[in-house]
């Protein structure tokens, strides 16, 4: 099964928006839209795996060129992924003000 260039761009934009929402909920990370795209796709994989493992239904599924993309599970998976990355890396480092964990 192939995907068109337009379909790929639409999937990248959807993944980027889901990744950006997941990054904002999970504590934020450095990087731009490309990082959001990567986090969105990782979140979609992780969130879909988690949904299947817990036997939860697919919610808010968007179909582009015959391929489904789980919006809700992508956001949940991205949030959990970003929170986990903060956990193992020591959390976000505040550069101005605030208190530091060292």
N, C-alpha and C positions, 0 to 999 in steps of 0.2 A: 504494500500500500504506500503510495507516495503522497506528499504534501506539497501544496503550491507555495510559492514565495510569499504571497499575500497571507495565506493561512499561517505560515511560520512567523511572520511579523506580528500577526494578531495574537498568536500564542505567546510570543515573547513579551508583548505589551501586557497581556493578562497576567503572566507569571511575574512580571516586574511590579505590577500594582499589588498583587497578592503578597509578594516578598516584601515590599515596602510597608504594607500594613502589618505583616508579621514582625518585621524589624522594629516598628514603632511600638507594638504591644510588648514584644520580648525584651525591650530595653535599649534598642538602637545599636547600630554598629557603624563603623566608618565605611566609607565607600559610596559609590553613586548608584546609578540605575543598573549598571551591569551586575553589581553585587546583589541588588534586589532581584534581578532576573534569576541569578543562580540560587539565591535563597528561596525564591518562589518555586523553582523546579524541585529543589531538595525537599522543601516543605510539602509539595504535592506527592512526592514519593513516600516520604515518612508519614504524612497524614493519611494517605490511602492505605498504607500498610497497617497503621494503627486502627483505622476504621474496619478493615477486614478482620484483623485479629480480635477486636472487640465485638464483631458482628453488628456494626452500625451501618445504617443505610447511606448511600451516596446522596448528598444534599448539594444543591446549587451546582449542578454539572453543566458546563458549557461545551457545546460540540462545535469544533472548527475543522472543516475539511474531513469530517468523519472520525475525528479523534476527540475524545472527551477530556476535559480538564476540570478537576474538582476544585471549585473556588473555595468553599468552606474548609475542606480538608487541607488545602494548600496553605491557607492562612493559619490554621491551627498547627499544622506541621512546621511551618516557618517560625511561628512563635516559640514552639517547644525547642526547635533547633537553635535559635538565637539564644534562648534562655540557657540551654545546655552549654553552648559555647562560652557564654559569660561565666557559667559555673566552673568550667574546667580551666578557663584562662584567668580567673581572678576578678571578673566583673569589669565594667567599663571604668576607665580612668578619667577622672574629672580633671581638666587642665586649669580651669579658673575657679577659684573659690571651692567651697564644699569641703568635705573631709575625705581623707584618703585612708585606704586600708593598706598598710604596709607592715 
